Structure formats: C-alpha cells, structure tokens
Amino acid sequence: MALLSYEFMRRAFLAAIFISGIAPMLGVFLVLRRQSLMADTLSHVSLAGVALGFFLQFNPSLTTLVIVILAAIVLEYLRTMFHSYSEVSIAILMSGGLALALVLMKLSGGNSAASIQSYLFGSIVTITNEQVWFLGILFIVTFFAFLRFKRPMYILTFDEATAHVDGLPVRLMSMCFNILTGVAIAIMIPIAGALLISAIMVLPAAISLRVGRGFTMVIYLSMFIGLIGMLTGLTSSFYLDTPPGATITLVFIALFLVVNIIKFFWIRLNRQKQIRS
C-alpha cells in the first residue's frame, strides 16, 4: 500500500492498533457500569491539564497526566458521595475542568490558544515514536490487567453489593480502574483529541454489546471492531484528506447504524418465522 511508504503513516497505523486494544476494552466496562460520560468528563478535564502546562511553561503532557489522575480519584469520591445521583459528579468535574482551562488559557496569553486547539481535535498522523512506545506499554498493562482481574471486575461491574460481600476492595478497584482510564485518556488525547476520545472508547463497546454474547466475547469483539474502525478511518482520512480523528469517529457511527439496522431486520425476520411456525 502506498500510504505505508510514509513513516508517519506507519507510526499512525501502529498507534491505531494499540488504541483499538486499549480504548474499547475500557469502554466496555464504562458502558456496563453506566459511566459512559466519564471518558468525556476526563477528556474535558484534560484540557485544564494542557492549559496548566502552558501556564507554568512546563510539558503539557505531564501536567495533563497529573490532572487527569487527580480528576479520576475525585470522580470516584464524588460518585460515592452522590451514589444515587452519579451524574452530579460528572457535571461538577466537567464544568470545573472547562472553567479552569478557560481561565488558565486567558492567563497564559493568546499563544496557548492555538496549541490547545491541537489537543481538542488531536492528530494521529503527527504521533511521535515516544507516544507509540507509551501506547504500546499502556496496551500491555491494560491487557494483562484484564486477564488478571477479569473475574473481580466482572463482579464489580454488574453488582457492587455482591463484590463487597465477596470481600473485594470495591472502592480501591473502582478507583484503580478510574486512574487507568484517566492515564489512557491522557496519553491518547494528543492523538485522538479531547472532543473525540470518548467516541472512540464508547462506540466500539456499544456495537459489540449489540451483537456479542457473553462478557469475554463482548470484550474481544469490541477490540476487533475498534481495530476495523481505526484502520478504516485512518486509511479513509489519508485518501480523502480529512481529519483522522473525525473520520474514525464517523466510521464508528456508520458501523453502529449498520449493525443496529441489521439487528432490527434480523429480529423482525425471526419473529415472522416464529409466527408462521
């Protein structure tokens, strides 16, 4: 393929493969725990970390990592405090993160606005070798964590009360999951963009839940769907000269619509067969 003759595209494809393993895997747990908006919240809070980096004239990637990890911890604390109204914690963090980002951008001067804009939309084709290495390490850590803690996370995801009765450290596990999600978002933000990272995490999970049977099958199916969507979107963006992150998101939305349409007609067909029989 002609596009693989470019070094930046080879890095982009490698990054897409790693992201397709990380984001959907975490996304399944987020969807099942009814925390789909957590990814969106942490991605918005990450903008405060970027703005803080420019304000302090420090590496924005490091400040983003610190801010997102802190936000993930606070999110779990607020979720526990407002157990029956979990959306309250999301609203508090999202609005607070955006407000802090806007204030720090103003204090940093006009030059930071253009730089922060690149974090809003990201660019997978400008990824560096160091970012690819970070993604590779994160993929290995996430995958082995899933293999090691699959059963406890399964119990925690579907019934926290049962997990507590079984003696599992519910709050610690939930906080560790939030931190891992926050680290993943912080690393993927410069590549996928703060406005689109939640779609890349949630949409493959939503598609796999429509067609998959069984918890483990849904996880692996979401990773496969993520791989197809990432590579298809990246290839399309190269030939169409469109933004990679936006193109990948549109591919996932198209897959979601196609799967649901097929599912709808499949259910109707089976009902008609049952009526006739």
N, C-alpha and C positions, 0 to 999 in steps of 0.2 A: 504494500500500500504506500502511495506517495506521501501521505501525511506522516508516516513513521520515519521518513528520511530526515525529518526535523527533530533535533534533540529536545526542544521544548515540548513537542508533542509526545515524545517517548516518556518524558517525565510526567506529563499530564495524564497519559494513559495509566502509568504506574500508580499515580496518586488516585485516579478514579477507581482502580481495582481495590486499593486499600480502603478508600472511603465507602465503597459499596459493601465492604465487610463490616465496617465499624458502625456507620450511621443506621442502617436498617436493623441491625442486631439490637442496638439500644432503643431504636424506635418501637420495636415490638413491645418491649417492657413498658415504655412510656404510654403507648396506646392502651395496653391491657390494664395499666394502673390508673387510667383516665388522667394522665398527666401530659397529654399531647402538647399543651401550651407551654410546658416547662422548657422545651427546646427553644421556642420562640422567645420566652422570657429571658433565658440565659443569653441568647444571641443579641437581644436588645441591650441587656446589661453589659455585654462585652464592649459595646460602643463607649461606655463610660471608662472602661479599662484602656481603650485605644486613646481616648481624649486625655486621660490621665498621663499616659506615656508622653504625648506631645507637650502637655503642660509642664511636666517635670524634665522634659528633654531626655527621656530615657527610652529604652527599647519598648515599643508599644506591645509587642508580642508577650513580653514578660509581665508587664502591668496588666494586660488582658487576662493572662492565665491566673494571676493572683486574684483579681477582682471577680472573675467567674467562679473560682473555687470558693471564695468567701460568700458569693451570692448563692451558690448551691447549698452551703451549710445553713445560711439564713433562711433559705426557702424551705428546707426540711423543718427548721424550728418553727417557722410561721405556719407550715402545714399541720404541725402537731398542735399549735395553739388554736388555729381555726379549723379543727378537724372536720366539722360539718359544713364548713364554707371554704373549701380549699382554693376556690378561685380568688378569694380575697388576697392570699399571699402572692398570687401571680400578678394581680393588679397593682399591689404595693411595689413589688420589685420592678416590674416593667416600667411603671410611671417614674419611679425613683431613679432607675438607671438611665432612662432617656433624659430626665431633667438634669441629672448630674453631667451627662455627656454634653448637653447643650451649654451649660454654664462653663464647663472646662474648655469647650471649643471657643467660646467668646473670650475667655481669659487668655487663651493661648495665642490669639491673633487670627487673622484671616488665612494664613498659610496652612493651618492644620485642617481647614475645611475640605480642601481638595484631597488631602491624604486620607482623611476619614471616609470620604466618599468611596475610595477604593475598597475599604473594608465593608461598606454597605452591600456592594454587589460582588466583590471578590473577582478573581481571575485565575482559573485553574491552569491557564496556559503560561502564566508567569511564575509558576511554582519553582522553588529552588531545590537543589539537591538536599539541603538540610531539612527542608519541610517534608520531602519524600521520606527521608530517614525517620523523622518524627512520626509520620503517619504509619510507616512500617512497624515501628516499635509499639505504637498505640494499638495497631491491629492485633499483634501477637499478644499483648497484655489483655486486651478485651476478649479475644477468642479463648485464651486459656482460662480466664476468669469465668467465662460462660461454662466451659467444660467442668471446671472445678466446683462451681456454686450453682449449677443448673437446678438441682432439686430444691435447695433452700430458697432460691429466687422464685421458683415456680410457686412454692407455698406462700411466700411473702406477697407475690403479685396478685394471687387470687383470693387470699384470705389472711389478713394481718393478724386477726384474732387467733386463728389456728397456728400460725407461725409463732405467736407469743406463747401459746400453750405448749408447743413442742420445745420450748426453751431456746428458740432462736433469738439472737440480738436484733430485734426488729428495727429499732431506731438506728443502730450502728450500720446495719446492712443498707437501710434506705439512704442514709447519709453518704455511705461509700458509693452507692450507685449514682446519687446526685453529683458527687465530686467527679466520678469517672465520666459522666455525661458532660459536666462542665469543662473538664480537660479536653474531651473530644471536640466540643464546640469551639473552644479557644484555639485549638490547633487548626480546625477546618475553616474558621471564619475568613482568614485571608484568601482562602482558595474558593470557597463556595459563596461567601458573602453573608452578612448578618441577616439580610432580608429573605434569603432563600434556604438557609441551612435547615430550618425546621421542616420545610417541604421535602428535602432530601432524606430526612430522618423518618418522617411520618408516613409519606405516601407509599413507599415500598412495603411498610408494615401493614398499612390499610389494605393494600392489594392482596398480600399473602393471606391475611385473615379472611378474605372473601373466598379464597379457593383452597386454602390449606386445611388439613385435618390433623389435629394433634399439635401439641405445643412445640415439640422439636422440629416437626416438619414445617411449621409456620416460620420458625427462626431461619432455617436453611433456605426456605423458599423466598423469604424476604431478601436474603443476601443475594440469591440468584437474580431476582427481579431488580435489585439495586445495581447489580453488575450490568445487566442488559440495558437498563435505563441510562446509567452513567456513560457507558461506551457508545450507545446510540446517540445520546445527546451531544457528547463531545465530538463525535465524528460529524454529526449534522452541523454543529456550530462552525467547524473548520471549513466545510464546503459552502455553507450559506453565509459565512462571515457574520455570525450573530453572537451575542454574549453567551459564553459557555454555561454559566450558572442558570440563566434564564431558559436556555434551550433544554438543558437537562430537566428542569422543573416542568416545562411544558410536555416533554416526553413522558414523564411520570404521570402527569394529569391525563394525557391521552391513553396511557396504559390502564389507568384507573377507570376511565369511562368505558373503554373496550371490554375490560373484564366484567364490569357491572352489567353492561348490555348483554354480553354472552350469558352471564349468570341469570339474568332476568328471563331470557328466552328459554334457557335450559330448564328453569323451574316451571315455566308455563308448559313446555313440552312434556315434562314428566307428569304434571297434573292432568293433562289431556289423555295421556296413556293410562293413568290410573282410572279416570272416568270411563274410558272405553272398555277397560278390562272389568 
